[in-house]
């Protein structure tokens, strides 16, 4: 199979090829992403960021220079106070102002917008993403886009005609393609009255019924509306690729209008890619920053290592909706990643097409551009959870119990143990959590047959637990039950109650082997 075909197994490589084909051979390609920091930047927003990062990596793998820009649209209007914000009454007083002027009520950053930005900027390097940040409030307030604003105003009628193509109600004849934050109140409750054909506009503050004429080359009040601002910045930055959510890329959405408006600014629309929304398993609907009911990247990194966070997105096509799981599906996600890793290192024999696809997913899942020198310590996540609980969540003791860990695997395994510990403590189902009893379970009232069955299991433990594998020892558990007239389910329940004080627990034979002969022997001896 040719190298070219191998490279095109992954959607990011396919998009990279499309960018090169449509935009031509360039000295540097510009890939863009951005969001309004109107609230917590959630994991659904992260999908756009990592979609761009994966395409950036695919371009760089082809030897291309790439500029990855991330725009903070922090000159947008503060429209709603999210539920998870401190001092909401104070924040209410800043509605309709640009979010960069809204205070951080936690007192940690210079503004509400900056507080939301910083949390993202601190998290992204953990998953290997390091874009160039552009702060749009700073740019607008320093009049960087004055010529872009003039271009929009000079082509007011053309822009209105484009927007009207997708509207049920045409824009008013006195509409202008610019919005103004009042210099009297900082709010956008204004109406543009006139434009002098050069750099001055006159507007009315509708709250105060006051008028003012400003030169938008040296005043910080003006801003282009979204469907004009987006294409203007495509032209200004020379953007070659920028994905969009399905709300923007639906027919008649902002991408459809923007790809026409951008020509007014002397450019063509970038290659785009539609991505779908992310759900949190167990919660319905689309996440919304303004609602405050969100999960962000820091939250996800509590239970998934950085490589697996990347894997969730690298292994899923952007236009496919999927859920971030906090339930028992966590076990499967770790298992799926480990399977991909084994395929990459040739530990699993699969068909060539699948091998090449999985290898590319694995490469793109790594935090750095290089892959580890060997596979991670291949132990099921469930087993790590059992080991953590067995050793009272002491990660050092768990590491000591695993005497075959290679030095190259230590850091990755410790990170996985931290995530496993967080998951057990915060999110695992109650029946998944346990601790070995240190004394007899006095609530157990045993029949003679139950006493005999536990005694027989104690003997099998002494003689066979260390020397048998999990499947072999499970036969001794069945035998102890059968020899004493007990049904298997009833005996399993009895053993769990004796060992951990619960009616259910981890798969019994494997669990007993994980605990070790000495611990199991000590507990079963309470009932001898």
C-alpha positions in Angstrom: 0.0 0.0 0.0 1.5 3.4 -1.0 2.4 6.0 1.5 -0.1 8.4 -0.1 -3.0 6.0 0.6 -1.7 5.4 4.2 -1.8 9.1 4.8 -5.4 9.4 3.7 -6.8 6.9 6.1 -7.6 9.6 8.6 -10.1 12.5 8.1 -7.5 15.1 9.2 -5.2 14.0 6.4 -8.0 14.1 3.9 -8.8 17.7 5.0 -5.1 18.7 4.8 -5.0 17.4 1.2 -8.1 19.3 0.4 -6.6 22.6 1.8 -3.4 22.1 -0.2 -5.4 21.3 -3.3 -7.9 24.2 -3.0 -5.5 26.9 -1.6 -2.5 25.9 -3.6 1.1 25.6 -2.5 1.6 28.4 0.0 4.6 29.4 2.2 2.4 29.2 5.2 -1.2 28.0 5.8 -3.5 29.7 8.3 -5.9 27.6 10.3 -8.4 29.3 12.6 -10.7 28.7 15.5 -12.4 31.0 18.0 -15.2 31.5 20.4 -16.9 34.1 22.5 -15.9 33.7 26.2 -19.4 34.4 27.4 -19.2 31.6 30.0 -17.3 28.5 30.8 -15.7 27.2 27.5 -17.1 23.7 27.6 -15.9 20.4 26.1 -18.3 20.9 23.1 -16.4 24.1 22.3 -13.1 22.1 22.6 -14.2 20.0 19.7 -13.6 22.9 17.3 -10.2 23.6 18.9 -8.9 20.0 18.6 -10.4 19.6 15.1 -8.2 22.5 14.0 -5.2 21.1 15.9 -5.6 17.7 14.2 -5.7 19.3 10.7 -2.7 21.5 11.7 -0.7 18.4 12.6 -1.7 16.7 9.3 -0.5 19.7 7.4 2.8 19.8 9.3 3.2 16.1 8.7 3.3 17.1 5.0 6.1 19.5 5.6 3.9 22.6 5.5 4.3 25.6 7.8 1.1 26.4 9.6 -0.1 29.3 11.7 -2.8 28.2 14.1 -4.8 31.2 15.4 -7.4 31.1 18.1 -9.6 34.2 18.4 -11.2 35.2 21.6 -14.3 37.1 20.5 -14.3 39.1 23.7 -15.8 42.3 22.2 -19.1 40.5 21.8 -22.1 41.6 23.8 -22.7 40.2 27.3 -26.3 39.0 26.8 -27.0 36.6 29.7 -25.6 35.8 33.1 -24.8 32.1 33.3 -26.1 30.1 36.2 -22.7 29.1 37.6 -21.4 32.6 38.0 -20.7 34.3 41.4 -22.6 37.5 42.3 -25.1 37.3 39.4 -26.9 40.5 40.6 -23.7 42.5 40.0 -23.2 40.9 36.6 -26.7 41.8 35.6 -25.7 45.5 35.7 -23.3 44.8 32.8 -25.7 43.3 30.4 -25.4 44.6 26.8 -21.9 45.8 27.4 -18.9 44.1 25.7 -17.8 41.1 27.8 -14.3 42.4 28.1 -15.6 45.2 30.3 -17.6 42.9 32.6 -15.7 42.3 35.9 -14.6 38.9 37.1 -16.7 38.6 40.2 -14.2 36.0 41.6 -11.6 38.7 41.7 -8.9 36.6 40.0 -8.6 38.3 36.5 -9.1 41.7 35.1 -12.4 40.9 33.5 -15.1 38.3 33.2 -13.9 37.4 29.7 -10.3 37.0 30.7 -11.3 34.7 33.5 -12.9 32.3 31.0 -10.0 32.7 28.6 -7.3 31.9 31.2 -9.0 28.6 32.2 -8.8 27.4 28.6 -5.3 28.7 28.0 -4.0 26.8 31.0 -5.7 23.6 30.0 -4.9 23.4 26.3 -1.1 22.7 26.7 -1.9 19.6 28.7 -3.4 18.1 25.5 -0.6 19.4 23.3 -2.5 22.4 21.8 -0.7 25.7 21.7 -2.4 28.2 19.3 -1.6 31.9 18.8 -4.2 33.8 20.7 -5.9 36.8 19.1 -7.9 39.1 21.5 -10.6 40.7 19.4 -11.6 43.3 22.0 -8.0 44.6 22.0 -7.9 44.7 18.2 -11.2 46.5 17.8 -10.4 49.0 20.6 -7.1 49.7 19.0 -8.9 50.3 15.6 -7.0 47.5 13.9 -10.0 46.8 11.7 -10.8 50.4 10.8 -10.3 49.7 7.1 -12.4 46.6 7.3 -15.2 48.6 8.8 -14.9 51.2 6.1 -15.1 48.5 3.4 -18.3 47.1 5.0 -19.8 50.6 5.1 -18.8 51.4 1.6 -20.5 48.2 0.4 -23.5 48.5 2.6 -26.1 47.7 -0.1 -24.2 44.7 -1.4 -23.9 43.2 2.0 -27.6 43.8 2.8 -28.6 42.1 -0.4 -26.5 39.0 0.5 -28.0 38.8 4.0 -31.5 39.3 2.7 -31.1 36.2 0.5 -31.3 34.2 3.6 -33.8 36.2 5.6 -37.6 35.9 5.7 -37.9 39.6 6.5 -35.6 42.0 4.6 -33.3 44.3 6.5 -34.5 47.9 6.9 -33.4 50.5 4.3 -31.6 52.4 7.1 -29.6 49.4 8.3 -25.9 49.8 8.6 -23.3 46.9 8.7 -21.8 48.1 11.9 -22.8 48.2 15.6 -21.7 50.8 18.2 -21.1 50.6 21.9 -22.3 53.9 23.3 -19.5 56.0 24.7 -22.1 57.2 27.3 -23.1 53.8 28.7 -20.8 51.2 27.1 -24.0 49.4 25.9 -25.0 48.4 22.4 -28.5 49.9 22.7 -27.7 52.2 19.8 -28.8 53.0 16.3 -26.4 54.1 13.5 -27.9 57.2 11.8 -25.4 58.1 9.1 -22.0 57.5 7.5 -20.0 60.3 5.9 -18.4 58.1 3.3 -15.0 58.4 5.0 -14.4 57.3 8.7 -17.2 59.0 10.6 -20.5 57.7 11.7 -23.3 59.2 13.8 -25.3 57.1 16.2 -28.0 57.6 18.8 -27.9 56.1 22.3 -31.5 54.8 22.4 -31.4 54.6 26.2 -30.5 58.2 26.7 -31.7 59.6 23.4 -28.4 61.2 22.9 -26.5 61.4 19.6 -22.7 61.4 18.9 -20.5 61.4 15.8 -17.3 59.4 16.1 -14.3 58.7 13.9 -13.8 54.9 14.0 -10.1 55.2 13.3 -9.5 56.6 16.7 -12.5 55.7 18.9 -13.0 52.2 20.4 -16.8 52.0 20.0 -17.4 50.3 16.7 -17.7 46.6 15.8 -18.9 44.6 12.8 -21.8 42.2 13.4 -20.9 38.5 13.3 -21.9 37.7 9.7 -19.6 40.5 8.5 -17.0 40.3 11.2 -16.2 36.6 10.5 -15.5 37.0 6.8 -13.7 40.3 7.3 -11.2 38.5 9.6 -10.9 35.6 7.2 -9.6 38.2 4.7 -7.5 40.1 7.2 -5.7 36.9 8.5 -5.7 35.0 5.2 -7.5 32.0 6.7 -7.2 28.8 4.8 -9.2 26.5 7.1 -11.8 27.0 9.8 -14.4 24.5 10.9 -17.9 25.3 12.2 -20.6 23.8 14.3 -23.6 22.5 12.5 -25.6 25.6 13.6 -23.2 27.8 11.5 -22.8 25.4 8.6 -26.5 24.6 8.0 -28.1 25.9 4.8 -28.5 29.7 5.1 -26.3 29.8 8.2 -23.5 32.2 8.9 -21.0 30.3 6.7 -23.2 30.5 3.7 -23.5 34.3 4.0 -19.9 34.8 5.0 -18.5 33.0 2.0 -20.2 35.6 -0.1 -19.5 38.6 2.1 -15.8 37.7 2.2 -15.4 38.5 -1.5 -16.3 42.1 -0.7 -13.1 42.1 1.4 -11.1 40.7 -1.6 -10.7 37.1 -0.4 -12.3 33.7 -0.7 -13.8 31.6 2.1 -11.6 29.1 3.8 -12.0 25.3 3.5 -14.4 24.4 6.2 -15.6 21.3 8.0 -18.9 20.8 9.9 -18.6 19.3 13.4 -21.4 18.0 15.5 -22.2 18.6 19.2 -20.9 16.8 22.2 -23.1 15.4 24.9 -22.3 14.3 28.4 -23.8 10.8 28.9 -26.8 11.0 31.1 -27.5 14.6 30.2 -29.7 15.6 27.3 -29.3 18.3 24.7 -26.6 20.6 23.6 -24.3 22.2 26.2 -24.4 25.9 26.5 -21.9 28.3 28.1 -24.6 30.8 29.0 -26.6 28.1 30.9 -23.6 27.4 33.1 -24.5 23.7 33.0 -21.4 22.5 31.3 -18.3 20.2 31.5 -15.0 21.7 30.5 -11.6 20.3 29.5 -10.3 20.4 33.1 -13.3 18.3 34.2 -12.7 15.7 31.4 -8.9 15.6 32.3 -9.9 14.5 35.8 -10.9 11.0 34.4 -9.2 10.7 31.0 -5.5 11.1 30.4 -4.5 13.7 27.8 -3.8 11.0 25.2 -7.2 9.5 25.7 -8.9 12.9 25.5 -7.3 13.4 22.2 -8.2 9.9 21.2 -11.9 10.5 21.8 -11.8 13.2 19.0 -9.1 11.8 16.8 -10.9 8.5 16.6 -14.3 10.0 15.8 -15.2 11.9 12.6 -16.1 15.5 13.4 -19.6 15.2 11.9 -20.5 12.4 14.3 -22.2 13.2 17.5 -20.9 11.4 20.6 -21.0 11.6 24.3 -18.3 12.0 26.9 -19.0 9.2 29.4 -18.6 9.3 33.2 -20.2 5.9 33.8 -18.9 2.4 33.3 -18.2 3.3 29.6 -15.0 4.8 31.0 -13.6 1.3 31.2 -14.4 0.6 27.6 -12.8 3.8 26.4 -9.6 3.0 28.1 -9.8 -0.5 26.7 -10.3 0.8 23.2 -7.4 3.1 23.4 -5.2 0.3 24.6 -6.3 -1.8 21.7 -5.3 1.0 19.3 -1.9 1.2 21.1 -1.3 -2.5 20.8 -2.1 -2.4 17.1 0.4 0.5 16.7 3.2 -1.5 18.3 2.3 -4.7 16.4 1.1 -6.6 19.5 -2.2 -7.4 17.7 -2.5 -8.8 14.3 -5.3 -7.0 12.3 -6.0 -6.4 8.6 -3.7 -3.8 6.9 -6.4 -1.2 6.3 -7.5 -1.3 10.0 -3.9 -1.3 11.1 -3.0 1.8 9.1 -6.1 3.7 10.3 -5.5 2.8 14.0 -1.9 3.7 13.7 -2.8 7.2 12.4 -5.3 7.6 15.2 -2.7 6.7 17.7 -0.2 9.2 16.3 -2.7 12.0 16.4 -3.7 11.0 20.0 -0.3 11.8 21.4 0.3 15.1 23.2 3.5 15.7 21.3 4.2 15.1 17.6 6.3 12.0 18.5 5.0 8.7 19.8 6.3 6.9 22.9 9.2 4.4 22.5 7.0 1.5 23.6 3.4 0.7 24.5 2.0 1.8 27.8 1.6 -0.7 30.7 -1.1 -2.9 29.3 -3.4 -3.5 32.3 -7.2 -3.2 32.2 -8.5 0.0 33.7 -10.9 -2.1 35.8 -7.9 -3.9 37.3 -6.2 -0.6 38.2 -9.4 0.5 39.9 -9.3 -2.7 42.0 -5.6 -2.2 42.9 -6.2 1.4 44.0 -9.0 0.3 46.3 -7.0 -2.6 47.6 -4.2 -0.2 48.5 -6.4 2.5 49.9 -5.8 4.8 46.8 -2.0 4.9 47.6 -0.6 5.2 44.0 3.0 4.6 45.2 1.9 1.2 46.7 0.1 0.3 43.6 3.2 1.0 41.5 5.3 -1.1 43.9 2.9 -4.0 43.5 3.5 -4.0 39.7 7.1 -5.2 39.4 7.2 -5.5 35.6 6.6 -1.8 34.7 9.3 -0.4 32.4 10.8 3.0 33.1 9.3 4.3 29.9 5.8 3.4 31.1 6.0 4.8 34.6 4.8 8.4 33.9 1.9 7.2 31.7 0.8 4.6 34.3 0.9 7.1 37.2 -1.2 9.5 35.2 -3.7 6.8 34.5 -3.8 5.9 38.2 -4.6 9.5 39.1 -7.5 9.4 36.6 -8.7 6.1 37.9 -8.7 7.3 41.5 -10.7 10.4 40.5 -13.2 8.4 38.6 -13.8 5.9 41.5 -14.1 8.6 44.1 -16.4 11.0 42.1 -18.2 9.1 39.4 -18.1 5.3 39.6 -21.3 3.5 40.4 -21.7 2.7 44.1 -21.5 -1.1 43.4 -18.1 -0.5 41.8 -16.6 0.9 45.0 -15.4 -1.3 47.8 -12.9 -1.9 50.6 -11.8 -5.1 52.2 -13.3 -5.6 55.7 -10.8 -5.6 58.5 -13.0 -7.7 60.8 -15.9 -10.2 60.7 -19.1 -8.9 59.2 -21.4 -9.3 62.2 -24.5 -8.8 60.2 -23.9 -12.2 58.5 -26.0 -15.0 60.0 -24.7 -18.2 58.5 -26.4 -21.5 58.1 -24.3 -24.6 58.7 -24.1 -25.2 54.9 -22.9 -21.6 54.4 -20.3 -22.0 57.1 -19.0 -25.2 55.5 -18.9 -23.6 52.1 -16.9 -20.6 53.3 -14.5 -23.0 55.2 -14.1 -25.1 52.0 -13.3 -21.9 50.0 -10.8 -21.0 52.7 -9.0 -24.3 52.1 -9.0 -23.8 48.4 -7.7 -20.3 48.9 -4.7 -21.6 50.9 -3.9 -24.3 48.5 -4.8 -23.0 45.0 -5.3 -19.2 44.9 -1.7 -18.4 44.1 -1.0 -21.3 41.8 -4.3 -21.1 39.7 -5.3 -18.6 37.1 -8.6 -16.8 37.3 -10.5 -19.3 35.3 -9.2 -22.3 37.2 -9.8 -20.8 40.6 -13.4 -19.9 39.6 -14.0 -23.7 39.4 -13.0 -24.0 43.1 -15.6 -21.3 44.0 -18.3 -23.2 42.2 -17.2 -26.5 43.8 -17.4 -25.0 47.3 -20.9 -23.9 46.6 -22.0 -27.1 45.0 -20.5 -29.4 47.6 -22.6 -27.7 50.3 -25.9 -27.4 48.4 -25.7 -23.7 47.6 -26.7 -22.0 44.4 -23.8 -20.1 42.7 -25.5 -16.7 42.9 -26.3 -17.1 46.6 -22.8 -18.2 47.4 -21.2 -15.4 45.4 -23.4 -12.9 47.4 -22.2 -14.5 50.6 -18.6 -14.3 49.7 -18.9 -10.6 48.8 -20.6 -9.8 52.0 -17.8 -11.6 53.9 -15.1 -9.8 52.0 -16.4 -6.3 51.4 -19.7 -6.1 53.2 -21.6 -5.7 49.9 -23.8 -8.1 47.9 -22.0 -7.4 44.7 -18.4 -6.6 43.7 -15.7 -7.1 41.0 -15.6 -10.4 39.2 -15.0 -12.8 42.1 -12.1 -15.1 41.1 -10.1 -12.3 39.6 -10.8 -10.1 42.6 -9.6 -12.7 45.0 -6.4 -13.1 43.1 -5.9 -9.4 43.0 -6.3 -9.2 46.8 -3.9 -12.1 47.2 -3.9 -15.2 49.3 -2.9 -13.6 52.6 -5.7 -11.0 52.6 -8.4 -13.4 51.5 -7.2 -16.1 53.9 -7.3 -13.6 56.8 -10.9 -12.5 56.1 -12.3 -16.0 55.5 -10.7 -17.2 58.7 -13.2 -15.0 60.6 -15.9 -17.4 59.5 -14.0 -20.7 60.0 
